[in-house]
Amino acid sequence: MRRGRPRNALARAAVAAALVLASALPPRAVAQDLSLDLPVFGHTTFSMTSTTTARYRGDNYDFNTHDDRFGSLAQRFDLALQGDELRLEVRIDAFVPTTYLADPCAPGTESLCYLAWDLRPERMTLRWEHENWLVEAGDSQLVLGRSIALAFRKVDLLGVDTALRGAHVRYQGQYVRARLHAGVANPQNQDPIDLSIIREFSDVVTAGTLGATLPGETRIDLGLHAANLWFADEPIGGFAQPPNRMVSIAGWSAEAPALLDGRLALYVENDALRRVWGAQGSGEQEFGRATYASAQLSLDELTVLVEWKDYDNFLVAGSTDESRAWRIYGAAPSIEYEGPQRLRAIGNQRGGGVRVDYAFLPGPWSFSINEVAYGLNEELREDPWSGVLVSHTWATLVRRQEYAESLIWSLNFVLGWREEVLLHDPVLMPGHRAGELDRRMIHGQVEVTLGSGDHSFDIHVDHRHETQLDFSGYRQFQVGGTSVTYTFGVPLTATVGLRWSDYNLGEVTQRSMRDYNFLGGNMYPSVEVRYSFDPGTSLRLFAGQTPGGQICSGGVCRVVPPFEGVLLQFVGRL
């Protein structure tokens, strides 16, 4: 039996609490030149950014009933001291949930009640910079090559913020550059999407790069890089993995960024991976490789970009089926459409893409067309061209703003078609054969901006229709949304949005789509208002719903749940 949902009373209480908090916040941050002379640091300036976020969350429509209908308060302080050559950065995070839970956790289900108080220094870095040298102790984000071999980065879309906590030395000379890194992976300890506390694993990482620029009129950059990762063992149950896992990566890159008087740029990178697990001397091992190459020709009106990828069993993680985005330490270029879609087997793909852009100069119009074709195999130890053939074509028409006009306007229109065809007889879906459709997506979006003086409107609409093969046969669904944003000068921005989706999440949660929201489960309305007092100081209010689903960025994907609730956030900078 479904629980009663005190939606209206709690929503009104949350909005009232948000308004009380907003009235208590200072209307603006007082910007001052906070500087002083300190030992060792010398002449030093101080800066602080305070971010206060109050939330109320409703039902997220998953199996867990212990993370629904609760309020929370999160506080973040970003502090920095900048001296002549030294810089000290500290970030302190605090989180306090106030839960409205109807059901206590039964014995053995304590993991479902993951909402908890948390207070910790999240990021700490002491940086010394002198001439060509940069030395850091603490948390640092870094990438090797084009992020294929190693990527400690922040990806807001995925809610991922991972740093390497340890020692970092960088040298940047005119012709030679080198880096050494050693430490422990340090993910952001609270997931900003589901608010769970991320358990830290002591994944130890060492990495280094050596690069050189060949002297001469034509610039050519050569680079070598290597990394070794030891993954901490995990307890039986939950995310159980084989013990004593180690991943070693070595690779090289070559780049010529300005051939033909700067019109042609070339890049190629090749990496090899070795994964070992089990006791020393008796462990099993497997190998992978990754190749990425690109060539871009830039003429006065025409730009052509050609890319190639060949990823064979290549995933920088403890195992090839790792699903936690914050524990995947690589981000191979996907050469894909940068929109919402389902990506699969990102570590086992082979193929290429072409993008052609043409600008109708001196006018404001431009046009581009993209074609991507590659094979993928979700069996990561099998050849990509024996799995699924992907073909994706999309075109974009753009008009940029012309500020000499009294009424300025811009346009961004995208239309695309994607086909995924089986290259083999699927074992788990008898009756289907190679050559049959596995998935089809037709998608489009249009964004129009109109502006005059201090007033502007931005209208955005996107929609996609998909046909997908699953265990019950072919099914079709639609996902899309629209929003209207009004901006008054710099300080005020207001957005009214509506997302829709008839992807049957009820198959996962065993609930009727009518239970998803008051619009019947297919529509997700929202409103957002942002006011900026000074640069770096703002107040934001969001209320409404967003649908869940898979989101991807930089070759890494995660599944997020639907959201409903209220969020009030104040950012002040001193």
LOFI-144855 format. One record per residue (C-alpha): x negated, y negated, z. Coordinates in steps of 0.1 Angstrom, whole numbers, plus 2048, in hexadecimal, padded with zeros to 3 digits. Layout:
N
XYZ;...
***
This chain:
574
800800800;7F37DE7F7;7EC7C6813;7FF7A6818;7EB78880B;7EE76781F;7E3755800;7F7734804;7EF72E828;7CB736826;7C6723806;7D6704815;7C0708834;7A170B81E;7AA6EC80A;7B16D982A;78F6E4839;77E6D9818;78D6B781A;7836B383E;75F6BD835;75F6A5818;76A68882E;74E690846;73369082C;71E671826;72A65E806;70665A7FA;6E2664802;6CB64880C;6AD6497F5;68D63C804;66863E7FD;660656819;63A657819;61F659833;5FA663836;5F4686844;5D569984C;5CA6B182F;5E86A6819;5DD681817;5F766980A;61767E80D;63B679802;65868D810;6786987FF;6966AC80A;6B46B97F8;6D26C580D;6EC6DB7FD;70C6E3811;7256FB803;747704813;75B720803;77B733807;77E7537F3;79D7677EC;7A078A7DE;7857967C6;7997B47BC;7807D07C2;7827EF7D8;7737DD7F6;78E7CB80A;7747BD823;7677A180D;789790806;799771814;77D761828;76D73F82D;74873882E;72F71B832;70D71C822;6F1702828;6D16FF814;6B36E781B;6986E2801;67B6D0811;65A6C5801;63A6B280B;6266A57EE;60269A7F5;5E56917DF;5DD6B57D5;5F36C97ED;6186D07EC;62C6E3806;64F6EF7FD;668700814;68C70B80E;6A271582B;6C3727825;6DF72D83E;70073F839;71E742851;73D756847;75E752859;77177184F;79777684E;79579C84C;7B57B1852;7A37D2852;7857DA869;76A7F085C;76F814863;752829870;73B832852;74781483D;7327F984D;7217F182C;7427E381F;7417C8839;7237B782B;72C793833;71478884E;70376985D;6E276184E;6C6748855;6A3749846;688736834;68F742811;6727327FE;65172680B;63471A7F6;6137087FD;6046FC7DC;5E16ED7D5;5DA6DD7B4;5B86D07A9;5AD6C9786;5B26EA773;5BA6FF792;5DC7077A2;5DC71D7C1;5FC7277D3;60473A7F2;6287457F7;6457487DE;63F7427BA;65274A79A;63F75677C;64276875A;62977B745;62B77571F;64F770714;65C77F735;65A7A3727;63F7B073E;64979D75D;662782767;667774789;681759782;6A174878B;6C074F776;6DE73C783;6F674E76C;6ED77077C;6E976279F;6C476E79E;6A875B7AF;6897717B4;6667657BD;6457777C4;63A76F7E7;6147717EA;5F57617DB;5F37517B9;5D57427A7;5D8730786;5BC721770;5C570C752;5A770173D;5A56F371A;59E71470A;5A172E726;5BD73473F;5C274F759;5DA759775;5DA772791;5F877A7A6;5FD7937C3;61A7957DC;63C7A37E5;65C79E7D1;6727867E3;6967847D6;6AE7697E2;6BC77A801;6E07717FB;6F27797DA;7037587D1;71E76A7BD;72B7847D6;71A7747F5;70B795800;6EA796812;6D07A67FC;6BB7BF80D;6967B8807;6817D47F9;65B7D27FC;6547D47D7;62F7CC7D4;6237BB7B4;6017B27A6;5FD7A0785;5E478D770;5E077C74F;5C277073A;5C775971D;5B2746704;5B872C6E9;5A07316CC;58E7116C3;5967026A1;5AF6EC68F;5C970768F;5D47116B2;5D57366BA;5DC7436DD;5D37666E8;5DD776709;5D979571D;5F079E73B;5F57BA753;60A7C2771;60F7DD78A;62E7E27A0;6337FA7BD;6587FE7C5;6628047E9;6748247F1;6998237F8;6AE838810;6C2855805;6E58497FC;6EE8277ED;6D58207D2;6BF83F7D7;6A18417C1;6838587BD;66784F7D6;6458417CF;64E82E7AF;63481A79D;63680777C;6177FB76A;6197E374C;5FD7D6735;6017C1716;5F47A76FE;6027896EC;5F77726CF;6077516C5;6017386AA;61971C6B2;610702697;606712676;60C6FF655;60A6DD665;6216E7682;63C6F666C;63671B674;63472B696;62C75069B;62D7656BB;62778A6C2;62679E6E2;6217C26E9;6247D370B;6207F7718;630805737;62982374D;64182D769;636846783;64B8557A0;6458707B9;6288797D0;60586F7C5;5F58897AF;61689C7A9;62C88079D;63F87E77C;63A863763;649853744;63E83972B;64E81C719;645800702;6517DE6F7;64A7C96D8;6577A66D1;64E7906B3;65C76F6A6;655758689;664735686;66271F667;66D6FB66E;6716E464F;6816C264E;6A56CF64B;6A16F564C;69670B669;693731667;68C747685;68576C680;68278369F;67A7A86A4;67D7BD6C3;6737E16CA;67A7EC6EE;6758116F5;67E81C719;6727FB725;6807ED745;66B7DC761;67D7EC77E;67A80A795;68F81F77D;69E81C75B;6C281B769;6BC7FF781;6DC7E9782;6D37CF79C;6C97B0788;6B37A27A4;69E7C27A4;6967C277F;6757AF77B;6757A9756;68A79773C;6837A2719;69178B6FE;6B27996F1;6B57846D1;6DA7866D7;6F776D6D6;6F67586F5;71A75D6FE;72F774714;72D797708;7237BB712;6FF7C370D;6F27E7711;6D17F9713;6BD7D9712;69D7EE718;6A28056FA;6A97F16DB;6987ED6B9;6A17D369E;6A07AF695;6B278F68F;6B2770678;6BE74D67F;6C1732664;6C870E66E;6CE6F2655;6D36CD65F;6E56B7646;6CE69964D;6D167C652;6F468465C;6FF69467D;70A6B666F;6F66D7672;6FE6FB66A;6EF71C676;6F474166E;6E775E682;6E478367A;6D879E693;6D57C368C;6C67DD6A2;6CA8006B1;6CE8086D6;6D08276EA;6DE82970D;6C9849712;6AA835718;692852710;6A28566ED;69A8436CD;6AF8236CA;6B882B6A6;6C984B6B0;6E38396C7;6F881C6BC;6F380469E;6FB7DF6A7;7027C468D;70C7A1699;711783682;71B76068F;71B73D680;71A71B691;7256F9684;7196DB698;71F6B6697;70A6A26AF;7146816BE;70D6616AB;70A6466C6;70D6296AD;7326306AA;74C6216C1;75C6436C6;74165E6C9;74A6826C3;7386A36BF;7426C66B4;7356E96BA;7477056A9;73C72A6AA;74C748698;73E76C699;743791692;7327AE6A4;7337D369B;7247F16AE;72481269C;71C8356A9;6FC84369B;7028656AB;71F87C6B6;7278716D9;72488E6F2;73C88070C;7578766F3;75F8956DD;77288E6BD;75D8706B3;74187169A;72385E68F;72D840679;74C83868D;75281769E;7468156C2;74F7F06C8;75A7D16B5;75B7AD6C0;76978F6AE;76176F6C1;7627496BD;75F7296D0;7647046CA;7596E66DF;7626C26D7;7556A46EA;7656826E6;7576636F7;75C63D6F8;74B627711;74C636734;76765072A;76167171A;774692715;7656B470E;77D6D0702;7706F4700;7827136F4;7737366F0;7837576E9;77977B6DF;78C79A6D5;77C7BB6DB;7827DF6D0;76F7F86E6;76C81E6E6;76E82F708;778850716;79D84A70F;79783F6EB;79781C6DC;7A58006F0;7A87DB6E8;7A67BC6FF;7A17976FD;78C77F712;78A75970F;79073871F;79471371B;78A6F472F;78E6CE72D;7746B873E;778693744;75A67E74C;75A65A759;73764C754;71D65F768;72F66378A;74F676783;756697771;7776AA773;77E6CB762;79E6DF75E;799702752;7AC722749;79C744742;7AF762736;7A7787734;7BC7A772F;79E7BE734;7AF7D874A;79B7D576A;7B87E877A;7A880876D;78C801785;79E7F57A3;7BE80979E;7D37EA7A2;7EE7DB78B;7E37BD777;8017AB786;7EE7AB7A7;7D179779A;7DF77479D;7FF76079D;7FD75E776;7FF783772;7DB78D771;7D278174E;7CD75C755;7B374B76D;7B8726772;7A070E783;7986EA789;7766DA791;76D6B779B;74A6A979F;73F6877AB;71B67A7AB;71265E7C3;6EE65B7BA;6D66707A4;6D36917B7;6F068A7CE;7136987C5;7336A67D3;7446C37C1;7666D47C6;7716F37B4;7937057B9;7A17227A5;798743796;77F75277E;78077576E;76578E774;7517A375B;72E7A874E;71778A74B;6F478C73A;6D6775739;6B377B72E;6B979F726;6C67A774A;6EB7AC751;7017B0770;7267B5776;73779A78B;75A79D79C;777785796;7777677AD;7937527BC;78F7377D6;7837147DF;7607077DF;7546E57EC;72F6DC7E8;71B6BD7F2;6F86B77E6;6E469B7F5;6C06917ED;6A967D804;
***
